[in-house]
């Protein structure tokens, strides 16, 4: 698209230059060959319309530049949205162990045009996710922990997360994941029990995980991972 716009701009510029040359040449020939007392319409008067045509050419050039800029912005927006979607799909595949379906020829072509990865990173899942609760200890495939991203962390209200660091929050989340998912424990934990296990739990960190619906609290305030 950019090459086509550049070619059009070059053609418009050449046409404008040619019009200037033709106008000067014709005016010279008319003044040289046409008698002053002729009753015929003077062609020189017609040449006065050429500046209008040149103005239209310039207007078209400006419009093409605007279209090119808008197209670039649209492509960047589409590319960013697709990359974000692909990351979400990859995270879900890693977390649930989904199988993938290879991309079609049209999908591969679209990915290449958008400069997106076209290999396994863009393969989409086709099977139902397996339940994490059904994982058998010692089996070939074990559930994988996926840490919280900066984007997810910032989605929590500032008043709730202001005193908490993402690294500390992920440490607690991973320890809870190992305790409840990997080790298959069922009983809810109090904050004191978690800290005895070196989970570094605090009320504010638990509150954030609850806000993100990662954990739930029973009537006694004990914590359990949501699965």
N, C-alpha and C positions, 0 to 999 in steps of 0.2 A: 504493500500500500504506500509506503514512504517513497519507494522508487517511482511509482506511478505519479504521485503528487509532484515529485521533483521534475519529472519529464514534462508534466503539464505546465509547471511554472516556466520551464525553459522555452516551451512552445509559445506561451503567452508573451514572454519577453522578446522572442524573435519576431513574433507577429507585430508587436508594437513598434519594434525597430524598422520592420519592413514597411509599415504604414507611414512612418515618418519619412522614409526615403521616397516612397511612392508619391506622397503628398507634395514634397518639394519638387520632384521631377515633373509631375503633371502640371503643377502651377507654372513651372518654368516653360514647359512646352506650350501651354495655353497662352501665356503672355507673349510668347514668341510667334505663334502661328495664327491666333485668333484676332481678327480685326476688331478695333475698338467700337465700330459703329454697327456690329452685327446685331440682328434682332433675336437670334437664337439665345436660349438660356445659357448663361456662362457656366461651364462645368466647374469653374473655380468655386462657385457658390456651393456646389455639391460637396466639394472637398472640406467645407467647413464642418460637415457632419462627422468627419473622421475623429476629431477629439472626443466626441460622444462615444464612438466605438472603443477608443482607447481607454476611456474611463470605465466602460463596461468590462473590458479585459482586466483592468486592475481590480475591479470589484470581484470578479470571478477568482482571481488569484488569492485575494484576501479570504474569500469564503472557503477555498480549498485548504488554506493554512489552518483555519478554524476547525474544519472537519478533521484534518489530520491530527490536530492536538486533542480534540475530543475523543478520537478513536484510540489514541495512545493512553489517555486517562482511563477509558473504559476497559482496555486490555489489561492494564495494571490492576484495576479493581477486580476483574474476573480472575486474574492469575492469583491474587492474594486470597480471594475467597476459596479457590480450588485448593491451594496449598494448605489452608487451614482445615478444610474438609478432609484432605488426605491424611493430615496428622491425626485427626480424630479417629479416622478409620483404622490407621495403623495402631493407635493406642488400644482400640477395642479389640483388634485382632490379637495383639500381644497378650491382652488381659484375659480373653476368653478362648483362645486357641482355635480360631475359625480357619477353615480352608478357603482358598481364594480361586476365583475364576479369571483366566487370562483375558486381557483386553482385546476387543475386536479391532479390525484394521482401521475403522473410522475413529475409534477412541484413541488408538496410537497416533494417528495422523493429527487429531486435535491436540493431543499432549505435546507433540513435537512443535506444532505451530505456536503454542503458548510457552514453549521452553520449559515444560514440566517433565519430571522423571517419568519414563514410560515403561519401566520394568516392574519388578515385584512391588515396588512402593505404591503403584497405582492399581494393583489388583484388588478387587472388591470381594467381600465375603459372600458366600452363597449358602452356608449351612447354619443351622440354628446353634446359638451359643450353648456350650456345655455349662451346667451349674457348678459353681465353685464348691458347693457343699458335697458334691459327689466325688471329689478328688480323693483317691485312695493314697495314703502315705506310702512312699516308696515306689509309686508308679512312674512310668517313663516321663509323663508330662506333669509338671507341678505348676500351680498357679504362680503367676509373675506379679511382683509388686510394681505398681506404676506411681511414682511420686507426684505430688501436686505441682502444677505449673504456676508460674508467676501470674498468668492471666486468671486462673481459678482463685488464687490467693487474693488478688485484688478485687475479685467480685464480692468479697465479704465486706460489710460496712467498715469504714475506717475506725470508727469508735470501738469496734470489736477486735480488730487486728493491730491496733496501733502499737502495742507493747510486745508483739510476737514476731519472731523472725521465721521466714519460710523454711530455712534449714532445720530449725528446732521443731517446727510443726511436722515436717516430713520424717524426722527421727521418731517422733511419737507415733505417727501414722504407720510407719514401717514395723515398729515393735508390736503394735496392736495387730497388724496384718499377720505377722509371724505367729503371734500367740493364738489368734482365733482361726486363721485360715490354714497356715502351714502345719501348726501343731494340733489343729482341730479341737481346741478347748471351747467349752460352751459357757462356763460360768462367768457372769459379769464381774468386773474388777473395780475396786475402789481406787481412789487416787493414791492412798498409802500403799496398797498392794502393787500398783503399777510402778511406783517409785522404788519399792524394794527390788523390782526387776530391772531397775535402771532405765525406765522408760522416760524419765524426766517429764512427767505429766504435771500440768498446772491447770487451774480453773479456766484461764483464758484460752489455752490451747484446746482444751476439751470443748469449750464453747464454740470455737471456730469449726472444729470437726463436726460438731452437732449442727451448726449452721449449714454446713455443706452436706448434711445428711450422710456422713460417713460413719458416725457412731450414734447410738441412742442411749438414753439414761433411764434406769428403772426408778421406782418410787423412792428408793434409798439413795439415789444419785450415783449408783454404780454404772460403769461404762461397759458397753458391748458393741462390737463392730457390726454394722449393718451389712448383711450379705443377701 
